Amino acid sequence: MAATSLDTGSLLFEEKPLHMPTLQELRDVLADGLKSCFTTVDVEVVECPDLTRAPFHLAGGGLCGSATLVEIGGPPYLLPTVDRSKLYDVIEVSKRALPDTVASSKSFISIGAGAGPFPLVDSNCEGIFNVRHSPPGTIVSESHLAIVAPETGKMSIRKIPNTETRCALLANLLVSEGRPGPVLKVSCKRRTGNKDFIASIRTCLADRYGDEQTVGLGGVFLLVAGKAKQHVMSPFSTTPIHTEEQLNEWLNFYDMPAPLINLGTLVTNECDLDLRLQHFHSFSTHGHGGHYHIDTTPDTVEYEGYFVVGERIVRVDKPLITHKFGRD
């Protein structure tokens, strides 16, 4: 159990079913659509590899079983000024988001992107969430945080201990039983389009399924070769941030080398729940990590992703007053 956090039972949870095309149908949609984005495209339905092993380093071995996409909080709790009360227990939120029969008796994983547990390091930070919970209460954490030293601008990543299960302000998570099973494998090389890997996938799906149906994916992708533009947040701003320009001045941008392990979710539309359409954070074994934007080496980039189709979207503690900046 994490230290002080909001009472999960008192938070507003809103839930909607997601449209669930078959993996075979999604394979065909992406195999065709991604050809306009990358020179080499290979989309397959495969058995999920053991994700606890290199090069993935996840807390759970698979992605399958009761796949649920969870969005907690949102950018309005960070911008224009931070609400430090918004601390959430990822394990407790995940338990409540899953069907009762799963949460009470089965192991589950919770992986994705969000703001890290600032009380742990006494500073704002990026969270790369990667935990497995097994009844009655065993937690294995391979979560990391990315943090910037304000004096030097130097970033570093740190392992988050098993005893710290909080996120702050906002998060986008895939919660599932973490079982082996069939997944969508998407491999792409040499980017020719102007959208990043996840936006390319999301746009293909949005074009196919439109505004009336919401499709969501969650999982892991590797930046196998190349470099990526990523950011790590500064310590909380002492002055309000009102514009994208002010936001970009506050963020710290880096060109980070492969290999990078990225965790997160995407949805094709907001489903009337004020959703963030995509959000992936990366960690690595070589000291780099942060919020993924786009590769900076289109001629040499190589991606390899493994995804499951979300059955439901669960919206947690949706901000009452919202805005649309800070979501790139």
Short mmCIF file of the C-alpha atoms (twelve columns), coordinates in Angstrom:
data_MODEL
# 
_entry.id   MODEL 
# 
loop_
_atom_site.group_PDB 
_atom_site.id 
_atom_site.type_symbol 
_atom_site.label_atom_id 
_atom_site.label_alt_id 
_atom_site.label_comp_id 
_atom_site.label_asym_id 
_atom_site.label_seq_id 
_atom_site.Cartn_x 
_atom_site.Cartn_y 
_atom_site.Cartn_z 
_atom_site.pdbx_PDB_model_num 
ATOM 1   C CA . MET A 1   0.000   0.000   0.000   1 
ATOM 2   C CA . ALA A 2   1.363   3.387   -0.953  1 
ATOM 3   C CA . ALA A 3   1.847   6.250   1.463   1 
ATOM 4   C CA . THR A 4   -0.702  9.068   1.535   1 
ATOM 5   C CA . SER A 5   -2.925  9.098   -1.535  1 
ATOM 6   C CA . LEU A 6   -6.513  9.909   -2.409  1 
ATOM 7   C CA . ASP A 7   -9.151  7.432   -1.254  1 
ATOM 8   C CA . THR A 8   -9.781  5.330   -4.358  1 
ATOM 9   C CA . GLY A 9   -13.286 4.433   -3.214  1 
ATOM 10  C CA . SER A 10  -14.336 8.091   -3.214  1 
ATOM 11  C CA . LEU A 11  -13.083 8.843   -6.738  1 
ATOM 12  C CA . LEU A 12  -15.492 9.081   -9.665  1 
ATOM 13  C CA . PHE A 13  -15.062 6.116   -12.030 1 
ATOM 14  C CA . GLU A 14  -16.777 6.301   -15.428 1 
ATOM 15  C CA . GLU A 15  -16.726 3.323   -17.763 1 
ATOM 16  C CA . LYS A 16  -17.610 2.666   -21.401 1 
ATOM 17  C CA . PRO A 17  -17.168 -0.392  -23.612 1 
ATOM 18  C CA . LEU A 18  -14.716 -0.108  -26.482 1 
ATOM 19  C CA . HIS A 19  -15.212 -1.427  -29.994 1 
ATOM 20  C CA . MET A 20  -13.172 -4.619  -30.312 1 
ATOM 21  C CA . PRO A 21  -12.210 -5.591  -33.855 1 
ATOM 22  C CA . THR A 22  -10.460 -8.939  -34.128 1 
ATOM 23  C CA . LEU A 23  -6.687  -8.969  -34.131 1 
ATOM 24  C CA . GLN A 24  -6.822  -10.296 -37.677 1 
ATOM 25  C CA . GLU A 25  -8.934  -7.347  -38.802 1 
ATOM 26  C CA . LEU A 26  -6.609  -4.880  -37.095 1 
ATOM 27  C CA . ARG A 27  -3.643  -6.600  -38.700 1 
ATOM 28  C CA . ASP A 28  -5.132  -6.008  -42.137 1 
ATOM 29  C CA . VAL A 29  -6.066  -2.379  -41.388 1 
ATOM 30  C CA . LEU A 30  -2.585  -1.504  -40.135 1 
ATOM 31  C CA . ALA A 31  -0.675  -3.545  -42.707 1 
ATOM 32  C CA . ASP A 32  -2.366  -1.493  -45.402 1 
ATOM 33  C CA . GLY A 33  -2.544  1.903   -43.681 1 
ATOM 34  C CA . LEU A 34  0.999   2.068   -42.327 1 
ATOM 35  C CA . LYS A 35  2.506   1.664   -45.801 1 
ATOM 36  C CA . SER A 36  2.049   5.404   -46.307 1 
ATOM 37  C CA . CYS A 37  3.957   6.098   -43.076 1 
ATOM 38  C CA . PHE A 38  6.943   3.711   -43.179 1 
ATOM 39  C CA . THR A 39  9.024   2.069   -45.895 1 
ATOM 40  C CA . THR A 40  8.939   -1.365  -44.254 1 
ATOM 41  C CA . VAL A 41  5.794   -2.553  -42.471 1 
ATOM 42  C CA . ASP A 42  5.147   -5.991  -40.973 1 
ATOM 43  C CA . VAL A 43  1.991   -6.573  -38.922 1 
ATOM 44  C CA . GLU A 44  1.289   -10.011 -37.463 1 
ATOM 45  C CA . VAL A 45  -0.869  -11.754 -34.893 1 
ATOM 46  C CA . VAL A 46  1.597   -13.621 -32.662 1 
ATOM 47  C CA . GLU A 47  1.797   -15.241 -29.251 1 
ATOM 48  C CA . CYS A 48  3.005   -12.620 -26.811 1 
ATOM 49  C CA . PRO A 49  6.699   -13.063 -26.011 1 
ATOM 50  C CA . ASP A 50  7.779   -13.343 -22.384 1 
ATOM 51  C CA . LEU A 51  7.893   -9.658  -21.544 1 
ATOM 52  C CA . THR A 52  9.766   -10.195 -18.289 1 
ATOM 53  C CA . ARG A 53  12.858  -11.015 -20.333 1 
ATOM 54  C CA . ALA A 54  15.208  -8.697  -22.210 1 
ATOM 55  C CA . PRO A 55  14.735  -6.499  -24.135 1 
ATOM 56  C CA . PHE A 56  11.378  -5.670  -22.470 1 
ATOM 57  C CA . HIS A 57  12.020  -5.908  -18.710 1 
ATOM 58  C CA . LEU A 58  8.336   -5.812  -17.730 1 
ATOM 59  C CA . ALA A 59  6.952   -6.910  -14.375 1 
ATOM 60  C CA . GLY A 60  4.498   -9.307  -16.021 1 
ATOM 61  C CA . GLY A 61  5.034   -11.877 -18.736 1 
ATOM 62  C CA . GLY A 62  2.043   -11.122 -20.970 1 
ATOM 63  C CA . LEU A 63  -0.585  -8.517  -21.859 1 
ATOM 64  C CA . CYS A 64  -3.770  -10.558 -22.205 1 
ATOM 65  C CA . GLY A 65  -6.893  -11.048 -20.098 1 
ATOM 66  C CA . SER A 66  -9.610  -8.477  -19.263 1 
ATOM 67  C CA . ALA A 67  -7.641  -5.725  -21.025 1 
ATOM 68  C CA . THR A 68  -8.814  -2.406  -19.595 1 
ATOM 69  C CA . LEU A 69  -7.585  1.070   -20.519 1 
ATOM 70  C CA . VAL A 70  -7.536  3.466   -17.582 1 
ATOM 71  C CA . GLU A 71  -7.088  7.229   -17.667 1 
ATOM 72  C CA . ILE A 72  -6.519  8.929   -14.322 1 
ATOM 73  C CA . GLY A 73  -6.811  12.679  -13.771 1 
ATOM 74  C CA . GLY A 74  -5.449  14.819  -16.566 1 
ATOM 75  C CA . PRO A 75  -3.324  17.802  -17.608 1 
ATOM 76  C CA . PRO A 76  -5.696  20.295  -15.884 1 
ATOM 77  C CA . TYR A 77  -4.336  19.009  -12.558 1 
ATOM 78  C CA . LEU A 78  -0.840  20.098  -13.675 1 
ATOM 79  C CA . LEU A 79  -1.560  23.172  -15.793 1 
ATOM 80  C CA . PRO A 80  -1.785  26.114  -15.363 1 
ATOM 81  C CA . THR A 81  -0.904  25.365  -11.702 1 
ATOM 82  C CA . VAL A 82  -0.300  22.050  -9.987  1 
ATOM 83  C CA . ASP A 83  -2.789  20.428  -7.610  1 
ATOM 84  C CA . ARG A 84  -0.489  18.522  -5.256  1 
ATOM 85  C CA . SER A 85  -3.416  16.706  -3.659  1 
ATOM 86  C CA . LYS A 86  -3.815  14.564  -6.772  1 
ATOM 87  C CA . LEU A 87  -1.906  11.470  -5.698  1 
ATOM 88  C CA . TYR A 88  -3.393  8.128   -6.701  1 
ATOM 89  C CA . ASP A 89  -2.602  4.541   -5.728  1 
ATOM 90  C CA . VAL A 90  -2.065  2.724   -9.040  1 
ATOM 91  C CA . ILE A 91  -2.724  -0.695  -7.485  1 
ATOM 92  C CA . GLU A 92  -5.996  0.319   -5.833  1 
ATOM 93  C CA . VAL A 93  -7.214  2.161   -8.942  1 
ATOM 94  C CA . SER A 94  -6.345  -0.858  -11.091 1 
ATOM 95  C CA . LYS A 95  -8.203  -3.216  -8.746  1 
ATOM 96  C CA . ARG A 96  -11.333 -1.087  -8.913  1 
ATOM 97  C CA . ALA A 97  -11.090 -0.695  -12.696 1 
ATOM 98  C CA . LEU A 98  -10.951 -4.440  -13.332 1 
ATOM 99  C CA . PRO A 99  -14.008 -6.723  -13.212 1 
ATOM 100 C CA . ASP A 100 -14.651 -7.860  -9.621  1 
ATOM 101 C CA . THR A 101 -13.904 -11.500 -10.420 1 
ATOM 102 C CA . VAL A 102 -10.441 -10.552 -11.649 1 
ATOM 103 C CA . ALA A 103 -9.484  -7.993  -9.027  1 
ATOM 104 C CA . SER A 104 -10.390 -10.254 -6.117  1 
ATOM 105 C CA . SER A 105 -8.726  -13.480 -7.173  1 
ATOM 106 C CA . LYS A 106 -6.242  -13.041 -10.018 1 
ATOM 107 C CA . SER A 107 -2.903  -11.423 -10.655 1 
ATOM 108 C CA . PHE A 108 -2.857  -8.299  -12.808 1 
ATOM 109 C CA . ILE A 109 -0.419  -5.907  -14.422 1 
ATOM 110 C CA . SER A 110 -0.645  -2.143  -14.704 1 
ATOM 111 C CA . ILE A 111 1.663   -0.504  -17.249 1 
ATOM 112 C CA . GLY A 112 1.778   2.919   -18.829 1 
ATOM 113 C CA . ALA A 113 2.642   6.595   -18.680 1 
ATOM 114 C CA . GLY A 114 1.936   9.334   -16.170 1 
ATOM 115 C CA . ALA A 115 3.362   11.799  -13.707 1 
ATOM 116 C CA . GLY A 116 5.628   10.122  -11.187 1 
ATOM 117 C CA . PRO A 117 5.279   10.057  -7.384  1 
ATOM 118 C CA . PHE A 118 6.790   13.449  -6.580  1 
ATOM 119 C CA . PRO A 119 6.878   12.900  -2.777  1 
ATOM 120 C CA . LEU A 120 9.319   10.008  -3.294  1 
ATOM 121 C CA . VAL A 121 12.010  12.279  -4.763  1 
ATOM 122 C CA . ASP A 122 10.708  15.650  -3.555  1 
ATOM 123 C CA . SER A 123 10.347  16.804  -7.151  1 
ATOM 124 C CA . ASN A 124 8.053   16.589  -10.136 1 
ATOM 125 C CA . CYS A 125 8.999   13.686  -12.398 1 
ATOM 126 C CA . GLU A 126 7.855   11.449  -15.236 1 
ATOM 127 C CA . GLY A 127 6.421   8.057   -14.283 1 
ATOM 128 C CA . ILE A 128 6.941   4.872   -16.275 1 
ATOM 129 C CA . PHE A 129 4.556   2.460   -14.553 1 
ATOM 130 C CA . ASN A 130 5.293   -1.245  -14.746 1 
ATOM 131 C CA . VAL A 131 3.845   -3.289  -11.868 1 
ATOM 132 C CA . ARG A 132 2.379   -6.715  -11.222 1 
ATOM 133 C CA . HIS A 133 0.051   -7.471  -8.311  1 
ATOM 134 C CA . SER A 134 -0.618  -11.010 -7.096  1 
ATOM 135 C CA . PRO A 135 -3.164  -11.915 -4.387  1 
ATOM 136 C CA . PRO A 136 -3.266  -11.379 -1.541  1 
ATOM 137 C CA . GLY A 137 -0.898  -8.435  -1.882  1 
ATOM 138 C CA . THR A 138 2.438   -9.228  -3.490  1 
ATOM 139 C CA . ILE A 139 3.717   -6.373  -5.648  1 
ATOM 140 C CA . VAL A 140 6.545   -6.631  -8.154  1 
ATOM 141 C CA . SER A 141 7.579   -3.252  -9.528  1 
ATOM 142 C CA . GLU A 142 9.777   -2.585  -12.514 1 
ATOM 143 C CA . SER A 143 8.518   1.016   -12.576 1 
ATOM 144 C CA . HIS A 144 10.911  3.890   -13.156 1 
ATOM 145 C CA . LEU A 145 10.845  7.658   -12.903 1 
ATOM 146 C CA . ALA A 146 12.678  10.225  -14.993 1 
ATOM 147 C CA . ILE A 147 13.809  13.389  -13.253 1 
ATOM 148 C CA . VAL A 148 15.749  16.542  -14.111 1 
ATOM 149 C CA . ALA A 149 18.326  18.249  -11.909 1 
ATOM 150 C CA . PRO A 150 17.302  21.931  -12.246 1 
ATOM 151 C CA . GLU A 151 20.835  23.219  -11.637 1 
ATOM 152 C CA . THR A 152 22.333  21.335  -14.587 1 
ATOM 153 C CA . GLY A 153 19.388  20.280  -16.775 1 
ATOM 154 C CA . LYS A 154 20.758  16.744  -16.635 1 
ATOM 155 C CA . MET A 155 18.139  13.996  -16.618 1 
ATOM 156 C CA . SER A 156 18.354  10.609  -14.963 1 
ATOM 157 C CA . ILE A 157 16.099  7.618   -14.455 1 
ATOM 158 C CA . ARG A 158 15.588  5.801   -11.180 1 
ATOM 159 C CA . LYS A 159 13.914  2.552   -10.230 1 
ATOM 160 C CA . ILE A 160 10.766  3.007   -8.147  1 
ATOM 161 C CA . PRO A 161 10.682  0.589   -5.177  1 
ATOM 162 C CA . ASN A 162 7.933   -2.004  -4.667  1 
ATOM 163 C CA . THR A 163 6.688   -0.003  -1.689  1 
ATOM 164 C CA . GLU A 164 5.830   3.052   -3.840  1 
ATOM 165 C CA . THR A 165 2.728   2.488   -5.981  1 
ATOM 166 C CA . ARG A 166 1.517   6.046   -6.455  1 
ATOM 167 C CA . CYS A 167 1.188   8.206   -9.521  1 
ATOM 168 C CA . ALA A 168 0.467   11.919  -9.478  1 
ATOM 169 C CA . LEU A 169 -1.888  14.176  -11.415 1 
ATOM 170 C CA . LEU A 170 -2.432  12.059  -14.544 1 
ATOM 171 C CA . ALA A 171 -1.800  8.624   -16.010 1 
ATOM 172 C CA . ASN A 172 -2.775  6.392   -18.927 1 
ATOM 173 C CA . LEU A 173 -2.546  2.711   -18.081 1 
ATOM 174 C CA . LEU A 174 -3.192  -0.703  -19.553 1 
ATOM 175 C CA . VAL A 175 -4.517  -2.950  -16.792 1 
ATOM 176 C CA . SER A 176 -4.904  -6.651  -17.556 1 
ATOM 177 C CA . GLU A 177 -4.348  -10.113 -16.132 1 
ATOM 178 C CA . GLY A 178 -0.921  -10.114 -17.761 1 
ATOM 179 C CA . ARG A 179 -1.407  -13.553 -19.260 1 
ATOM 180 C CA . PRO A 180 0.207   -14.977 -22.395 1 
ATOM 181 C CA . GLY A 181 -1.935  -15.065 -25.510 1 
ATOM 182 C CA . PRO A 182 -2.327  -13.608 -28.984 1 
ATOM 183 C CA . VAL A 183 -1.248  -10.003 -29.489 1 
ATOM 184 C CA . LEU A 184 -0.768  -7.610  -32.372 1 
ATOM 185 C CA . LYS A 185 2.884   -7.258  -33.359 1 
ATOM 186 C CA . VAL A 186 3.660   -4.114  -35.372 1 
ATOM 187 C CA . SER A 187 7.142   -3.712  -36.850 1 
ATOM 188 C CA . CYS A 188 8.069   -0.634  -38.890 1 
ATOM 189 C CA . LYS A 189 11.289  0.742   -40.343 1 
ATOM 190 C CA . ARG A 190 12.261  4.023   -42.006 1 
ATOM 191 C CA . ARG A 191 9.562   6.616   -41.359 1 
ATOM 192 C CA . THR A 192 8.309   8.448   -44.443 1 
ATOM 193 C CA . GLY A 193 5.248   10.118  -42.906 1 
ATOM 194 C CA . ASN A 194 5.183   13.110  -40.572 1 
ATOM 195 C CA . LYS A 195 3.497   11.367  -37.627 1 
ATOM 196 C CA . ASP A 196 5.176   9.412   -34.841 1 
ATOM 197 C CA . PHE A 197 4.808   5.622   -34.538 1 
ATOM 198 C CA . ILE A 198 1.804   5.693   -32.200 1 
ATOM 199 C CA . ALA A 199 0.035   8.547   -34.008 1 
ATOM 200 C CA . SER A 200 0.514   6.659   -37.277 1 
ATOM 201 C CA . ILE A 201 -1.206  3.592   -35.811 1 
ATOM 202 C CA . ARG A 202 -3.922  5.672   -34.166 1 
ATOM 203 C CA . THR A 203 -4.674  7.623   -37.342 1 
ATOM 204 C CA . CYS A 204 -4.983  4.428   -39.401 1 
ATOM 205 C CA . LEU A 205 -7.482  3.065   -36.897 1 
ATOM 206 C CA . ALA A 206 -9.402  6.346   -36.610 1 
ATOM 207 C CA . ASP A 207 -9.711  6.547   -40.392 1 
ATOM 208 C CA . ARG A 208 -11.117 3.017   -40.483 1 
ATOM 209 C CA . TYR A 209 -13.483 3.113   -37.494 1 
ATOM 210 C CA . GLY A 210 -14.563 6.766   -37.452 1 
ATOM 211 C CA . ASP A 211 -16.109 8.871   -34.718 1 
ATOM 212 C CA . GLU A 212 -18.950 6.493   -33.872 1 
ATOM 213 C CA . GLN A 213 -16.675 3.697   -32.632 1 
ATOM 214 C CA . THR A 214 -13.765 3.976   -30.216 1 
ATOM 215 C CA . VAL A 215 -10.909 1.519   -30.550 1 
ATOM 216 C CA . GLY A 216 -8.172  1.413   -27.927 1 
ATOM 217 C CA . LEU A 217 -4.831  -0.363  -27.732 1 
ATOM 218 C CA . GLY A 218 -2.359  -0.760  -24.915 1 
ATOM 219 C CA . GLY A 219 1.034   -2.349  -24.650 1 
ATOM 220 C CA . VAL A 220 4.743   -1.939  -25.198 1 
ATOM 221 C CA . PHE A 221 6.870   -0.846  -28.106 1 
ATOM 222 C CA . LEU A 222 10.608  -0.824  -28.564 1 
ATOM 223 C CA . LEU A 223 12.578  1.867   -30.294 1 
ATOM 224 C CA . VAL A 224 15.006  -0.707  -31.684 1 
ATOM 225 C CA . ALA A 225 17.201  1.633   -33.713 1 
ATOM 226 C CA . GLY A 226 17.533  5.387   -34.050 1 
ATOM 227 C CA . LYS A 227 16.842  8.214   -31.635 1 
ATOM 228 C CA . ALA A 228 13.688  9.816   -30.240 1 
ATOM 229 C CA . LYS A 229 12.647  13.280  -29.133 1 
ATOM 230 C CA . GLN A 230 11.497  12.915  -25.544 1 
ATOM 231 C CA . HIS A 231 10.785  15.286  -22.704 1 
ATOM 232 C CA . VAL A 232 11.176  15.222  -18.953 1 
ATOM 233 C CA . MET A 233 9.256   17.746  -16.867 1 
ATOM 234 C CA . SER A 234 11.001  20.340  -14.728 1 
ATOM 235 C CA . PRO A 235 10.198  20.776  -11.037 1 
ATOM 236 C CA . PHE A 236 6.710   22.213  -10.591 1 
ATOM 237 C CA . SER A 237 6.482   25.723  -12.000 1 
ATOM 238 C CA . THR A 238 6.212   28.563  -9.498  1 
ATOM 239 C CA . THR A 239 4.278   30.640  -12.044 1 
ATOM 240 C CA . PRO A 240 1.148   29.604  -13.965 1 
ATOM 241 C CA . ILE A 241 1.621   27.988  -17.385 1 
ATOM 242 C CA . HIS A 242 -1.102  29.101  -19.778 1 
ATOM 243 C CA . THR A 243 0.174   28.424  -23.302 1 
ATOM 244 C CA . GLU A 244 1.940   25.729  -25.309 1 
ATOM 245 C CA . GLU A 245 4.884   28.128  -25.675 1 
ATOM 246 C CA . GLN A 246 5.228   28.535  -21.914 1 
ATOM 247 C CA . LEU A 247 4.828   24.786  -21.504 1 
ATOM 248 C CA . ASN A 248 7.597   23.999  -23.973 1 
ATOM 249 C CA . GLU A 249 9.919   26.426  -22.198 1 
ATOM 250 C CA . TRP A 250 9.256   24.577  -18.935 1 
ATOM 251 C CA . LEU A 251 9.734   21.098  -20.392 1 
ATOM 252 C CA . ASN A 252 13.208  19.687  -21.016 1 
ATOM 253 C CA . PHE A 253 13.636  18.077  -24.443 1 
ATOM 254 C CA . TYR A 254 16.252  15.466  -25.267 1 
ATOM 255 C CA . ASP A 255 17.370  13.368  -28.213 1 
ATOM 256 C CA . MET A 256 17.506  9.884   -26.675 1 
ATOM 257 C CA . PRO A 257 19.136  6.827   -28.270 1 
ATOM 258 C CA . ALA A 258 17.742  3.345   -28.787 1 
ATOM 259 C CA . PRO A 259 16.969  0.942   -27.334 1 
ATOM 260 C CA . LEU A 260 14.012  2.497   -25.507 1 
ATOM 261 C CA . ILE A 261 11.137  0.533   -23.930 1 
ATOM 262 C CA . ASN A 262 7.859   2.484   -24.242 1 
ATOM 263 C CA . LEU A 263 4.674   1.750   -22.275 1 
ATOM 264 C CA . GLY A 264 1.225   3.276   -22.716 1 
ATOM 265 C CA . THR A 265 -2.131  3.440   -24.457 1 
ATOM 266 C CA . LEU A 266 -3.909  4.945   -27.436 1 
ATOM 267 C CA . VAL A 267 -7.568  5.543   -28.325 1 
ATOM 268 C CA . THR A 268 -9.080  6.657   -31.609 1 
ATOM 269 C CA . ASN A 269 -11.313 9.352   -30.085 1 
ATOM 270 C CA . GLU A 270 -12.247 10.870  -26.738 1 
ATOM 271 C CA . CYS A 271 -15.415 8.772   -26.306 1 
ATOM 272 C CA . ASP A 272 -17.044 11.803  -24.586 1 
ATOM 273 C CA . LEU A 273 -14.741 11.202  -21.603 1 
ATOM 274 C CA . ASP A 274 -12.123 13.938  -22.192 1 
ATOM 275 C CA . LEU A 275 -9.495  11.321  -23.034 1 
ATOM 276 C CA . ARG A 276 -5.874  11.765  -23.969 1 
ATOM 277 C CA . LEU A 277 -5.592  10.119  -27.381 1 
ATOM 278 C CA . GLN A 278 -2.108  8.703   -26.857 1 
ATOM 279 C CA . HIS A 279 0.463   8.636   -24.097 1 
ATOM 280 C CA . PHE A 280 3.664   6.568   -23.943 1 
ATOM 281 C CA . HIS A 281 6.662   6.877   -21.646 1 
ATOM 282 C CA . SER A 282 9.970   5.075   -22.035 1 
ATOM 283 C CA . PHE A 283 12.689  3.657   -19.845 1 
ATOM 284 C CA . SER A 284 15.939  1.893   -20.719 1 
ATOM 285 C CA . THR A 285 18.892  0.008   -19.328 1 
ATOM 286 C CA . HIS A 286 21.269  2.825   -20.302 1 
ATOM 287 C CA . GLY A 287 20.020  5.773   -18.270 1 
ATOM 288 C CA . HIS A 288 17.550  7.348   -20.696 1 
ATOM 289 C CA . GLY A 289 13.784  7.687   -20.415 1 
ATOM 290 C CA . GLY A 290 10.889  10.116  -20.628 1 
ATOM 291 C CA . HIS A 291 7.791   11.095  -22.576 1 
ATOM 292 C CA . TYR A 292 7.890   9.868   -26.169 1 
ATOM 293 C CA . HIS A 293 7.170   12.407  -28.917 1 
ATOM 294 C CA . ILE A 294 8.654   11.185  -32.217 1 
ATOM 295 C CA . ASP A 295 11.813  9.677   -33.620 1 
ATOM 296 C CA . THR A 296 14.431  12.143  -34.868 1 
ATOM 297 C CA . THR A 297 16.119  9.672   -37.236 1 
ATOM 298 C CA . PRO A 298 13.426  8.786   -39.777 1 
ATOM 299 C CA . ASP A 299 15.865  7.206   -42.244 1 
ATOM 300 C CA . THR A 300 17.204  4.684   -39.741 1 
ATOM 301 C CA . VAL A 301 14.420  4.290   -37.191 1 
ATOM 302 C CA . GLU A 302 13.086  0.861   -36.320 1 
ATOM 303 C CA . TYR A 303 10.050  0.113   -34.139 1 
ATOM 304 C CA . GLU A 304 8.674   -3.145  -32.757 1 
ATOM 305 C CA . GLY A 305 5.419   -3.054  -30.796 1 
ATOM 306 C CA . TYR A 306 3.153   -5.560  -29.044 1 
ATOM 307 C CA . PHE A 307 -0.423  -4.501  -28.340 1 
ATOM 308 C CA . VAL A 308 -3.731  -5.835  -27.035 1 
ATOM 309 C CA . VAL A 309 -7.182  -4.466  -27.798 1 
ATOM 310 C CA . GLY A 310 -8.884  -2.747  -24.884 1 
ATOM 311 C CA . GLU A 311 -12.265 -4.134  -23.855 1 
ATOM 312 C CA . ARG A 312 -13.271 -1.082  -21.801 1 
ATOM 313 C CA . ILE A 313 -12.148 2.422   -21.020 1 
ATOM 314 C CA . VAL A 314 -12.321 3.506   -17.378 1 
ATOM 315 C CA . ARG A 315 -12.072 7.238   -16.660 1 
ATOM 316 C CA . VAL A 316 -10.974 8.084   -13.127 1 
ATOM 317 C CA . ASP A 317 -11.323 11.487  -11.429 1 
ATOM 318 C CA . LYS A 318 -11.955 13.369  -14.670 1 
ATOM 319 C CA . PRO A 319 -11.242 17.097  -14.232 1 
ATOM 320 C CA . LEU A 320 -14.414 19.187  -13.986 1 
ATOM 321 C CA . ILE A 321 -12.725 22.120  -15.718 1 
ATOM 322 C CA . THR A 322 -10.629 21.042  -18.668 1 
ATOM 323 C CA . HIS A 323 -8.462  22.386  -21.466 1 
ATOM 324 C CA . LYS A 324 -6.714  20.926  -24.481 1 
ATOM 325 C CA . PHE A 325 -3.080  21.954  -24.152 1 
ATOM 326 C CA . GLY A 326 -0.298  19.844  -22.691 1 
ATOM 327 C CA . ARG A 327 -1.489  16.645  -24.403 1 
ATOM 328 C CA . ASP A 328 1.124   16.119  -27.107 1 
# 
